Amino acid sequence: MLEGIIAQDAPRDLAIVTSQPRFDIVPVSTPEIDACFAGLGFQKVTDSAYYRAEDNLGVFDAHDKNLVRAGDDLIPFDVIPCHPGGGFLQFIQDTVSAGHQLRAVRTVSTAS
């Protein structure tokens, strides 16, 4: 919400003052995230990726740190939505049609 504009020391130096409500962060679980995306017509591809074939929409990085609860709703932020194409789309379609789910494994290595 716009609260006002403040004229600062230097001429023509203005600052915009805003405010926003504070929301308590309520953790969400993976089963809740799965149910939320399933209710929106998505199929799970990995632990944090979902795909909806009807509009070729993939949502990636949708894990418990990137969704918050607002009342009864889960709100995603910092997720990666995309319309996959080419080999990536084929890979997702093959995975989903076979009934498989992939598990993302992150590794970190350093040069010696």
C-alpha distances in whole Angstrom, upper triangle without the diagonal:
4,6,9,12,15,19,20,24,25,25,23,21,17,14,11,9,5,5,6,9,12,15,19,21,23,26,28,31,33,35,31,30,33,33,30,31,34,32,31,34,34,37,37,39,38,36,33,34,34,35,35,38,37,34,36,32,32,30,31,30,28,29,28,26,24,23,21,22,19,21,24,23,23,20,22,20,22,25,27,28,30,33,36,39,43,44,41,41,45,44,41,43,46,45,43,46,49,46,46,43,42,42,40,41,40,42,42,45,46,49,52
4,6,8,12,15,17,21,22,22,19,18,14,11,8,6,5,7,9,12,15,18,22,24,27,30,31,35,36,38,35,33,37,37,33,34,37,36,34,37,37,40,40,41,41,39,36,36,36,38,38,40,40,37,38,35,35,32,33,32,31,32,31,29,27,26,25,25,23,25,28,27,27,24,25,23,24,27,29,30,32,35,38,41,45,46,43,43,47,46,44,46,49,47,46,49,51,49,49,46,45,44,42,44,42,44,44,47,47,50,53
4,7,10,14,16,19,21,21,19,17,13,11,8,5,5,7,10,13,16,19,22,25,28,31,33,36,38,40,37,36,39,39,35,37,40,38,37,40,40,43,43,44,43,42,38,39,39,41,41,44,43,40,41,38,38,35,36,35,34,34,33,31,29,28,26,27,24,27,30,29,29,26,27,25,27,30,32,33,36,39,42,45,48,50,46,46,50,50,47,49,52,50,49,52,54,52,51,48,48,47,45,46,44,46,46,48,49,51,54
4,7,10,13,16,18,18,16,14,10,9,6,5,7,10,13,16,19,22,26,28,31,34,36,39,41,43,40,39,42,42,38,39,43,41,40,43,43,46,45,47,46,44,41,41,42,43,43,46,45,42,43,40,40,37,38,37,36,37,36,33,32,31,30,30,28,30,33,32,32,29,30,28,29,32,34,35,37,40,43,46,49,51,48,48,52,51,49,51,54,53,51,55,57,55,54,51,50,49,47,48,46,48,47,50,50,52,55
4,7,9,13,14,14,12,10,7,6,5,6,9,12,16,19,22,25,28,30,33,36,38,41,43,45,42,40,44,44,41,41,45,44,42,45,44,47,47,48,47,45,42,42,43,44,45,47,46,43,44,41,41,39,39,38,37,38,37,34,33,33,32,33,31,33,36,34,34,31,32,29,30,33,35,36,38,41,44,46,49,51,48,48,52,52,50,52,55,54,53,56,58,56,55,52,51,50,47,49,46,48,47,49,49,52,54
4,6,10,11,12,10,9,6,5,6,7,11,14,18,21,23,27,29,31,35,37,40,43,45,47,44,43,46,47,43,44,47,46,44,48,47,50,49,50,49,47,44,45,45,47,47,50,49,46,47,44,43,41,41,39,39,40,39,36,35,35,33,35,33,35,39,37,37,33,34,31,32,35,37,38,40,43,46,49,52,53,50,51,55,54,52,54,57,56,55,58,60,58,57,54,53,52,49,50,47,49,48,50,49,52,54
4,7,8,8,7,6,5,7,9,11,14,18,21,25,27,30,33,35,38,41,43,46,48,50,47,46,49,50,46,47,51,49,47,50,50,52,52,52,51,50,46,47,48,49,50,52,52,49,49,46,46,43,43,42,42,43,42,39,37,38,37,38,36,39,42,40,40,37,37,34,34,38,39,40,42,45,48,50,53,55,52,53,56,56,54,57,60,58,57,61,63,61,60,56,55,54,51,52,49,51,49,51,51,53,55
4,6,7,8,5,6,7,10,12,16,19,22,25,27,30,33,35,38,41,43,46,48,50,48,46,49,50,47,47,51,50,48,51,50,53,52,52,51,49,46,47,48,50,50,53,53,50,50,47,46,44,43,42,42,42,42,38,37,38,37,39,37,40,43,41,40,37,37,34,34,38,39,41,43,46,48,51,53,55,52,53,57,56,54,57,60,58,58,61,63,61,60,56,55,53,50,51,48,49,47,49,49,50,53
4,6,9,7,9,11,14,16,19,22,26,29,30,34,36,38,42,44,46,49,51,54,51,49,53,54,50,51,55,54,52,55,54,56,55,55,54,52,49,50,51,53,54,56,56,53,53,50,49,47,46,44,45,45,44,41,40,41,40,42,41,43,47,45,44,41,41,37,37,41,42,44,46,49,51,53,56,57,55,56,59,59,57,60,63,61,61,64,66,64,62,59,58,56,53,53,50,51,49,51,50,51,54
4,6,5,9,11,15,17,21,24,27,31,32,35,38,39,43,45,47,50,51,54,52,50,53,54,51,51,55,54,52,55,54,56,55,55,54,52,49,50,51,52,53,56,56,52,52,49,49,46,46,44,45,46,45,42,41,42,41,43,42,45,48,46,45,41,41,38,37,41,41,43,45,48,50,52,55,56,54,55,58,58,56,59,62,61,60,64,65,64,62,59,57,56,53,53,50,51,49,50,49,51,53
4,5,8,12,15,18,21,25,28,32,33,37,39,41,45,46,48,52,53,56,53,51,54,55,52,52,55,55,52,55,54,57,56,56,55,54,50,51,52,53,54,56,56,52,52,49,49,47,47,46,46,47,47,43,42,43,42,44,43,46,49,47,46,42,42,39,38,42,42,44,45,48,50,52,55,57,54,55,59,59,57,60,63,61,61,64,66,65,63,60,59,57,54,55,52,53,51,53,52,53,56
4,6,10,13,16,19,23,26,30,32,35,38,39,43,44,46,49,51,53,50,48,51,52,49,49,52,52,49,52,51,54,53,53,52,51,48,48,49,50,50,53,52,49,49,46,46,44,44,43,44,45,44,41,40,41,40,42,40,43,46,44,43,39,39,36,36,39,39,41,42,45,47,49,52,54,51,52,56,56,54,57,60,58,58,61,63,62,61,58,56,55,52,53,50,51,50,51,50,52,54
4,7,10,13,17,20,23,27,29,32,35,36,39,41,43,46,48,50,48,46,49,50,46,46,50,49,47,50,49,51,51,51,50,49,45,45,47,48,48,51,51,47,47,44,44,42,42,40,41,42,41,38,37,38,37,39,38,41,43,41,40,37,36,33,33,36,37,38,40,43,45,48,50,52,49,50,54,54,52,54,57,56,56,59,61,60,58,55,53,52,49,50,47,48,46,48,47,49,51
4,7,10,13,17,20,23,25,29,32,33,37,39,41,44,45,48,45,43,46,47,43,44,47,47,44,47,46,49,48,49,48,47,43,43,44,46,46,49,48,45,45,42,42,40,40,38,39,40,39,36,34,35,34,36,34,37,40,38,37,34,34,31,31,34,35,36,38,41,44,46,49,51,48,49,52,52,50,53,56,54,54,57,59,57,56,53,52,50,48,48,46,47,46,48,47,49,52
4,6,10,13,16,20,22,25,28,29,33,35,37,40,42,44,41,40,43,44,40,41,44,44,41,44,44,46,45,46,45,43,40,41,42,43,44,46,46,43,43,40,39,37,37,35,36,36,36,32,31,32,31,32,31,34,37,35,34,31,31,28,28,31,33,34,36,39,42,44,47,49,46,46,50,50,48,50,53,52,51,54,56,55,53,50,49,47,45,45,43,44,43,45,45,47,50
4,6,10,13,17,19,22,25,27,30,33,34,38,39,42,39,37,40,41,37,38,41,40,38,41,41,43,43,44,43,41,38,38,39,40,41,44,43,40,40,37,37,34,35,33,33,34,33,30,29,29,28,30,28,31,34,32,31,28,28,25,26,29,30,32,34,37,40,42,45,47,44,44,48,48,46,48,51,50,49,52,54,52,51,48,47,46,43,44,42,44,42,45,45,47,50
4,7,11,14,16,19,23,24,28,30,32,36,38,40,37,35,39,39,36,37,40,39,37,41,40,43,42,43,42,40,37,38,39,40,41,44,43,40,41,37,37,34,34,33,32,33,32,29,28,28,26,27,26,28,31,30,29,26,27,24,25,29,31,32,34,37,40,43,46,48,45,45,49,48,46,48,51,49,48,52,53,52,50,47,46,45,43,44,41,43,42,45,45,47,50
4,7,11,13,16,19,21,25,27,29,33,34,36,33,32,35,36,32,33,37,36,34,37,37,39,39,40,39,37,34,35,35,37,37,40,40,37,38,34,34,31,32,30,29,30,29,26,25,24,23,24,22,24,28,26,26,23,24,21,22,26,28,29,32,35,38,41,44,45,42,42,46,45,43,45,48,46,45,48,50,48,47,44,43,42,40,41,39,41,41,43,44,46,49
4,7,9,13,16,18,21,24,26,30,32,34,31,30,33,33,30,31,35,34,32,36,35,38,37,39,38,36,32,33,34,36,36,40,39,37,37,34,33,30,31,29,28,28,27,24,23,22,20,21,19,21,25,23,23,21,22,20,21,25,27,28,32,35,37,41,44,45,42,42,45,45,42,44,47,45,44,47,49,47,46,42,42,41,39,40,38,40,40,43,43,46,49
4,7,9,13,15,18,21,23,26,28,30,27,26,30,30,26,28,31,30,29,32,32,35,34,35,34,32,29,30,31,33,33,36,36,34,34,31,30,27,28,26,25,25,23,21,20,19,17,17,15,18,21,20,19,17,18,17,19,22,25,26,29,32,35,38,42,43,39,39,43,42,39,41,44,42,41,44,46,43,42,39,39,38,36,37,36,38,38,41,42,45,48
4,6,10,12,15,19,20,24,27,28,25,24,28,28,25,27,30,28,27,31,31,34,33,35,34,31,28,30,30,32,33,36,36,34,35,31,30,27,28,26,24,24,22,20,19,18,15,15,13,15,18,17,18,16,18,17,19,22,25,26,30,33,35,39,42,43,40,39,43,42,39,41,44,42,40,43,45,42,41,38,38,37,35,37,35,38,38,41,42,46,48
4,7,9,13,16,18,22,24,26,23,23,26,26,24,26,29,28,27,31,30,33,32,33,32,29,27,28,29,32,32,36,36,34,35,31,30,26,27,24,22,22,20,18,17,16,13,13,12,14,17,17,17,15,17,16,18,21,25,26,30,33,35,39,42,43,39,39,42,41,38,40,43,40,39,42,44,41,40,37,36,35,33,34,33,36,36,39,40,43,46
4,6,9,12,14,18,21,23,19,19,23,23,20,22,26,24,24,28,27,29,28,30,29,26,24,26,26,29,30,33,33,32,32,29,28,24,24,22,20,19,16,15,15,13,10,9,8,11,14,14,13,12,14,14,17,19,23,24,28,31,33,37,40,40,37,37,40,38,35,37,40,37,36,39,41,38,37,33,33,32,31,32,31,34,34,37,39,42,45
4,6,10,12,16,19,21,18,18,22,22,20,22,25,24,25,28,27,29,28,30,28,25,23,25,26,29,30,34,34,33,33,30,28,24,24,22,19,18,15,14,14,13,9,9,9,11,14,14,13,13,15,15,18,20,23,25,29,32,34,38,41,41,37,37,40,38,35,38,40,37,35,39,40,37,36,32,32,30,29,31,30,32,33,36,38,41,44
4,6,9,13,16,18,15,15,19,19,17,20,23,22,23,26,25,26,25,26,24,21,19,22,23,26,28,31,32,31,31,27,25,22,21,18,16,14,11,10,11,10,6,7,9,11,13,13,11,11,13,13,15,17,21,22,26,30,31,35,38,38,34,34,37,35,32,34,36,34,32,36,37,34,32,29,29,27,26,27,26,29,29,33,35,38,41
4,7,10,13,15,12,13,17,17,15,18,21,20,21,24,23,25,23,25,23,20,18,21,22,25,27,30,31,30,30,27,25,21,21,18,16,14,10,11,12,9,6,6,8,10,11,11,10,11,13,14,16,18,21,23,27,30,31,35,38,37,34,34,36,34,31,33,35,32,31,34,35,32,30,27,27,25,25,26,26,29,30,33,36,39,42
4,7,10,12,10,11,14,15,14,17,19,19,20,23,21,22,20,22,20,17,15,18,20,23,25,29,30,29,29,25,23,20,19,16,13,11,7,8,10,8,7,7,11,12,12,12,10,12,12,14,15,16,20,22,25,28,29,33,36,35,31,31,34,32,28,31,33,29,28,31,32,29,27,24,24,22,22,23,23,25,27,30,33,36,39
4,7,8,6,7,11,11,11,13,15,16,17,19,18,19,17,19,17,14,13,16,17,20,22,25,27,26,26,23,20,17,17,14,11,9,6,8,10,7,7,7,11,12,11,10,8,10,11,13,15,15,18,20,23,26,27,30,33,32,29,29,31,29,26,28,29,26,25,28,28,25,24,21,21,20,20,21,22,25,27,30,33,37,39
4,5,5,6,9,10,11,13,14,15,17,19,17,17,15,17,15,12,12,15,15,19,21,24,26,26,25,22,20,17,16,14,11,9,6,10,11,9,10,10,14,15,13,13,11,13,13,15,17,16,19,20,23,26,26,30,32,31,28,27,29,27,24,26,27,24,22,26,26,22,21,18,19,17,17,19,20,23,25,29,32,36,38
4,5,5,6,9,10,11,12,14,15,17,14,14,11,13,11,8,9,11,12,16,18,22,24,24,23,20,17,15,14,12,9,7,7,10,11,10,12,13,16,17,15,14,12,14,13,15,16,15,17,18,21,23,23,27,29,28,24,24,26,23,20,22,23,20,19,22,22,19,17,14,15,13,14,17,18,21,24,28,31,34,37
4,5,5,6,9,10,10,12,14,15,14,13,11,14,13,10,11,13,13,16,18,21,23,24,23,21,18,16,16,15,12,10,10,14,14,13,14,14,17,17,14,14,12,15,15,18,19,17,20,20,23,24,25,28,30,29,26,25,26,24,21,23,24,20,18,21,21,18,17,15,16,15,17,19,21,25,27,31,34,38,40
4,5,5,6,9,10,10,13,14,13,14,13,16,15,12,12,14,13,16,18,21,22,23,23,20,18,16,16,15,11,10,9,13,13,10,11,10,13,13,11,10,8,12,12,16,18,16,19,19,22,24,25,28,31,30,27,26,28,26,22,24,25,22,20,23,24,20,20,17,19,18,19,22,23,26,29,33,36,39,42
4,5,5,6,8,10,11,13,11,12,10,13,12,10,9,10,10,13,15,18,20,20,19,16,15,12,12,12,8,7,8,11,10,8,10,10,13,14,12,10,8,10,9,13,14,12,15,15,18,20,21,25,27,27,23,22,24,23,19,21,23,20,18,21,22,19,18,15,16,16,16,19,20,24,27,30,33,37,39
4,5,5,6,9,10,11,9,9,7,11,10,9,9,10,9,11,13,16,18,19,18,16,14,12,13,13,10,10,11,14,13,12,14,14,17,17,15,13,11,13,12,16,17,14,16,16,18,20,20,24,26,25,22,21,22,20,17,18,20,17,15,18,19,15,15,12,14,14,16,19,21,24,27,31,34,37,40
4,6,5,6,9,10,9,10,10,14,14,13,13,13,11,13,14,17,18,19,19,17,16,14,16,16,12,13,13,16,15,13,14,13,16,16,12,11,10,13,13,17,19,17,19,18,20,22,22,26,28,28,24,23,25,23,20,20,22,19,17,19,20,17,17,15,18,18,20,23,24,28,31,34,38,41,44
4,5,5,7,9,9,11,11,14,15,14,12,12,11,13,13,16,17,17,18,15,14,12,14,15,11,12,12,15,13,11,12,11,13,13,10,8,7,10,10,14,16,14,16,15,18,20,21,25,27,27,24,22,25,23,20,21,23,21,18,21,22,19,19,17,19,19,20,23,25,28,31,35,38,41,44
4,5,5,6,5,7,8,11,12,12,11,10,7,9,9,13,14,14,14,12,11,9,11,13,10,11,13,16,13,11,14,14,16,17,14,11,10,11,10,14,16,13,14,13,15,16,17,21,24,24,20,19,21,20,16,17,20,17,15,17,19,16,17,15,16,17,18,22,23,27,29,33,36,39,42
4,5,5,5,6,8,11,13,13,13,12,9,10,9,12,13,15,15,13,13,12,14,16,13,14,16,19,17,15,17,17,18,19,15,13,12,14,14,18,19,16,17,16,17,18,19,22,25,24,21,19,21,20,16,16,19,16,13,16,17,14,15,14,17,18,19,23,25,29,32,35,38,41,44
4,5,7,10,12,15,17,17,16,15,12,12,11,14,14,15,16,15,15,14,17,18,15,16,17,20,18,15,17,16,17,17,13,11,11,14,14,18,20,18,19,17,19,19,21,24,27,27,24,22,24,23,19,19,22,20,17,19,21,18,19,18,20,22,23,26,28,32,35,38,41,44,47
4,6,9,11,15,17,17,15,14,10,10,8,12,11,12,13,11,12,12,15,17,14,16,17,20,17,15,16,16,17,17,15,12,12,13,13,16,18,16,16,14,16,16,18,21,24,25,22,19,22,22,18,18,21,19,16,18,21,18,19,18,20,22,23,26,28,31,34,37,40,43,46
4,7,10,13,16,17,15,13,9,8,6,9,9,10,11,10,11,12,15,17,15,17,19,22,19,18,20,19,20,21,18,16,15,16,16,19,20,17,17,15,16,15,17,19,22,23,20,17,19,19,15,15,18,16,13,15,17,15,17,16,19,21,22,26,27,31,34,37,40,43,46
4,7,9,12,13,12,9,6,5,4,8,9,10,10,9,8,9,12,14,12,15,17,19,17,16,18,19,20,22,19,16,15,15,14,17,18,15,14,12,13,13,14,17,20,20,17,15,16,16,12,12,15,14,10,13,15,13,14,13,15,17,18,22,24,27,30,33,37,39,42
4,6,9,11,11,9,5,5,6,9,11,13,11,11,9,10,12,14,13,15,17,20,18,17,20,21,23,24,21,19,17,18,16,19,20,16,16,14,15,15,14,17,19,19,16,14,15,14,10,10,12,10,7,10,12,10,10,9,12,14,16,20,22,26,29,32,35,38,41
4,6,7,8,6,4,6,9,11,14,15,14,12,10,10,10,12,11,12,15,17,16,16,19,20,22,24,21,19,16,17,15,18,18,15,15,14,15,15,15,18,20,18,15,14,15,13,10,11,13,10,8,11,12,9,9,7,9,11,12,16,18,22,25,28,32,35,38
4,7,8,5,5,7,10,12,15,16,13,12,9,10,9,11,11,13,16,18,17,17,21,22,25,27,24,22,19,20,17,19,18,15,14,14,14,14,13,15,17,15,12,12,13,10,7,9,10,7,7,10,11,9,7,5,6,8,10,14,16,20,23,26,29,32,35
4,5,5,7,10,13,15,19,19,16,15,11,10,9,9,10,10,14,16,15,16,19,21,24,26,24,22,19,19,16,18,17,14,14,14,15,16,15,18,19,17,14,14,15,12,10,13,13,10,10,14,14,12,9,5,5,5,6,10,13,16,19,23,26,29,32
4,6,9,12,15,18,21,21,19,17,13,11,9,9,8,8,10,13,13,14,17,19,22,24,22,20,17,17,15,17,16,13,14,15,17,19,18,21,22,21,17,18,19,16,14,16,17,13,13,17,17,14,12,8,7,6,7,10,12,16,19,22,26,29,31
4,7,11,14,17,20,19,17,14,11,8,6,5,5,5,9,10,10,11,14,17,20,22,20,18,14,14,12,13,12,9,10,12,14,16,16,19,21,20,16,17,19,16,14,16,18,15,14,18,18,16,14,10,10,9,8,11,13,16,19,22,26,29,32
4,7,11,13,16,16,13,11,7,6,4,6,6,8,12,13,12,13,16,19,21,23,22,19,15,15,12,14,13,9,9,10,11,13,12,16,18,17,13,13,15,13,10,13,15,12,11,15,16,14,13,10,9,10,9,13,14,18,21,24,27,30,33
4,7,10,13,13,11,8,6,5,6,9,8,11,14,16,14,14,17,19,21,23,20,17,15,15,12,15,15,11,10,9,11,12,12,15,17,17,13,12,15,13,10,11,14,12,10,13,15,13,12,10,11,12,13,16,18,22,25,28,31,34,37
4,6,9,9,7,6,4,6,9,12,11,14,17,19,17,17,20,21,23,25,22,19,17,17,15,17,17,13,12,10,10,9,9,12,15,15,12,10,12,12,8,9,12,11,8,11,14,13,13,11,12,15,15,19,21,24,27,30,33,36,39
4,6,6,6,5,6,9,12,15,14,17,20,22,19,18,21,22,23,25,22,19,18,18,16,18,19,15,14,11,11,10,11,13,16,17,14,11,13,14,10,10,13,13,10,12,15,14,15,14,16,18,19,23,24,28,31,34,37,39,43
4,5,5,7,8,12,14,18,17,20,23,25,22,22,25,26,27,28,26,23,21,21,19,22,22,18,16,13,12,10,10,12,14,15,13,10,11,13,10,8,12,12,10,11,14,14,15,15,17,20,21,25,26,30,33,35,38,41,44
4,6,8,11,14,17,20,19,23,25,27,24,23,26,26,27,28,26,23,22,21,20,22,23,20,18,15,14,11,13,14,17,18,16,13,15,16,13,12,15,16,13,14,17,17,19,19,21,24,24,28,30,33,36,39,42,44,47
4,5,9,12,15,19,18,22,25,26,22,22,25,25,26,28,25,22,21,20,19,20,21,18,16,12,11,8,11,12,15,17,15,12,15,16,14,13,17,17,15,16,20,19,20,20,21,24,24,28,29,32,35,37,40,42,46
4,7,10,13,17,17,20,23,24,21,21,24,26,27,29,27,23,21,21,18,20,20,16,14,10,8,6,7,9,12,14,12,8,11,13,10,10,14,14,13,14,17,17,18,18,18,21,21,24,26,29,31,34,37,39,42
4,7,10,14,13,17,20,21,18,18,21,22,23,25,24,20,18,17,15,16,16,12,10,7,6,5,7,10,14,15,12,10,13,14,11,12,15,15,13,16,18,18,18,17,17,19,19,23,24,27,29,32,35,37,41
4,6,10,10,14,17,18,15,16,19,21,23,25,23,20,17,16,13,14,14,10,8,6,5,6,7,10,14,14,11,9,13,12,9,11,14,13,12,15,17,16,16,14,14,16,15,19,20,23,26,29,31,34,37
4,7,7,10,14,14,11,12,16,18,19,22,21,17,14,13,10,11,10,7,6,4,6,9,10,14,17,17,13,13,16,15,12,14,17,15,14,17,19,18,17,14,14,15,14,18,18,22,24,27,30,32,36
4,5,9,12,13,10,12,16,18,21,23,22,19,15,14,11,11,9,6,5,6,8,11,11,15,17,17,13,13,16,15,12,15,17,15,15,18,20,18,16,14,13,13,11,14,15,18,20,23,26,29,32
4,6,9,9,7,10,14,17,19,22,21,18,15,13,10,10,8,5,6,9,11,15,14,18,20,20,16,17,19,17,15,18,20,18,17,21,22,20,18,15,13,12,10,13,13,16,18,21,24,27,30
4,7,8,6,7,11,13,16,19,18,15,11,10,7,8,8,5,8,9,13,15,16,20,22,22,18,18,21,19,16,19,21,18,17,21,22,20,18,15,14,13,12,15,15,19,21,24,27,30,33
4,6,5,7,10,13,16,18,17,15,11,11,9,10,10,8,11,13,16,19,19,23,25,24,21,21,23,21,18,21,23,20,19,23,23,21,19,15,14,13,12,14,14,18,20,23,26,30,32
4,6,6,8,10,14,16,16,14,10,11,9,11,11,11,14,16,19,22,23,27,29,28,24,25,27,25,22,25,26,23,22,26,26,23,22,18,18,16,15,16,16,20,21,25,28,31,34
4,6,8,11,14,17,17,15,12,11,9,9,9,10,13,16,19,23,23,27,29,29,25,26,28,26,23,26,28,25,25,28,29,26,24,20,20,17,16,17,16,19,20,24,26,30,32
4,7,10,13,16,16,14,10,8,6,5,6,6,10,13,16,19,21,24,27,27,23,23,26,24,22,25,27,24,23,27,28,25,24,20,19,18,16,18,17,20,22,25,27,31,34
4,7,10,13,13,10,6,5,4,6,8,8,12,14,17,20,22,26,29,28,25,24,27,26,23,25,27,25,23,27,28,25,24,21,21,19,18,20,20,24,25,29,31,34,37
4,7,10,10,8,6,5,7,8,11,12,15,17,21,24,25,29,32,32,28,28,31,29,26,28,31,28,26,30,31,28,27,24,24,23,22,24,23,27,28,31,34,37,40
4,6,7,6,5,6,9,11,14,15,18,19,23,26,27,31,34,34,31,30,33,31,28,30,32,29,28,31,32,29,28,25,26,25,24,26,26,30,31,35,37,41,43
4,6,5,6,7,10,12,16,17,20,20,24,27,29,33,36,36,33,32,35,34,30,32,34,32,30,33,34,31,31,28,29,28,28,30,30,33,34,38,40,44,46
4,6,8,10,14,16,19,20,23,23,27,29,31,35,38,39,35,34,37,36,32,33,36,34,31,34,35,32,32,30,31,30,30,32,32,36,37,41,43,47,49
4,7,10,13,16,20,19,23,22,26,28,30,33,37,37,33,32,35,33,30,31,33,31,28,31,32,29,29,27,28,28,28,31,32,35,37,40,43,47,49
4,6,10,13,16,16,19,19,22,24,26,30,33,34,30,29,31,31,27,28,31,28,26,29,30,27,27,25,26,26,26,29,29,33,34,38,41,44,47
4,7,10,13,13,16,16,19,22,24,27,31,31,27,26,29,28,24,26,28,26,24,27,28,25,25,22,23,23,23,25,25,29,31,34,37,40,43
4,7,10,10,13,14,17,20,22,26,29,30,26,25,28,27,24,26,29,26,24,28,29,27,26,23,24,23,23,25,25,28,30,33,36,39,42
4,7,6,10,10,14,17,19,23,26,27,23,22,26,24,21,23,26,24,22,26,27,25,24,21,21,20,19,22,22,25,27,30,32,36,39
4,5,9,10,14,17,19,23,26,27,23,23,26,25,22,25,28,25,24,28,29,27,26,23,22,22,20,22,21,24,25,29,31,34,37
4,7,9,13,16,18,21,24,25,21,22,25,24,21,24,27,25,24,28,29,27,25,22,21,20,18,20,18,21,22,25,27,30,33
4,6,10,13,15,18,21,22,18,18,21,20,18,20,23,21,20,24,25,24,22,19,18,17,16,18,17,21,22,25,27,30,34
4,7,10,11,15,18,18,15,15,19,18,15,18,21,19,19,22,24,23,21,18,17,17,15,18,17,20,22,25,27,29,33
4,7,9,13,16,17,14,13,17,17,14,16,19,18,17,21,23,22,21,18,18,19,17,20,20,23,25,28,30,33,36
4,6,9,13,14,11,10,14,15,12,14,18,17,17,19,22,21,20,19,18,19,18,21,21,24,26,28,31,33,36
4,7,10,12,10,8,12,13,11,12,16,16,16,18,20,21,20,19,19,21,20,23,23,26,28,31,33,35,39
4,7,9,6,5,9,10,9,10,13,14,14,16,18,19,18,17,16,19,18,21,21,24,26,29,31,33,36
4,6,6,5,7,10,10,10,13,14,15,16,19,20,19,19,18,21,20,23,24,26,28,30,32,34,37
4,5,5,6,9,10,11,12,14,16,17,18,20,20,20,19,21,21,23,24,26,28,30,32,33,36
4,5,5,6,9,10,10,12,14,15,16,18,17,17,16,19,18,20,22,24,26,27,30,31,34
4,5,5,6,9,10,11,12,14,15,17,15,15,14,16,15,18,19,21,24,25,28,29,33
4,5,5,6,9,10,11,12,14,15,15,15,14,17,17,20,22,24,27,29,31,33,36
4,5,5,6,8,10,10,12,14,14,15,14,18,18,21,23,25,28,30,32,34,37
4,6,5,6,9,10,11,12,11,12,11,14,14,17,19,22,25,26,29,31,34
4,6,5,6,8,10,11,10,10,10,13,14,17,19,22,25,27,30,32,35
4,5,5,6,8,10,10,11,12,16,17,20,23,26,29,31,34,36,39
4,6,5,6,9,9,11,12,15,17,20,22,25,28,30,34,35,38
4,6,5,6,5,7,8,12,14,17,20,22,26,28,31,33,36
4,5,5,6,7,10,13,15,19,22,25,28,31,34,36,39
4,5,8,10,13,16,19,22,25,28,31,34,37,39,42
4,5,9,11,15,18,21,24,26,30,32,36,38,40
4,7,10,13,16,19,23,26,29,32,35,38,40
4,7,10,13,16,19,22,26,28,32,34,37
4,7,10,13,16,19,23,26,29,32,34
4,6,9,13,16,19,22,26,28,31
4,6,10,13,16,19,23,26,28
4,6,10,13,16,20,23,25
4,6,10,13,17,20,22
4,7,10,14,17,19
4,7,10,13,16
4,7,10,13
4,7,9
4,6
4
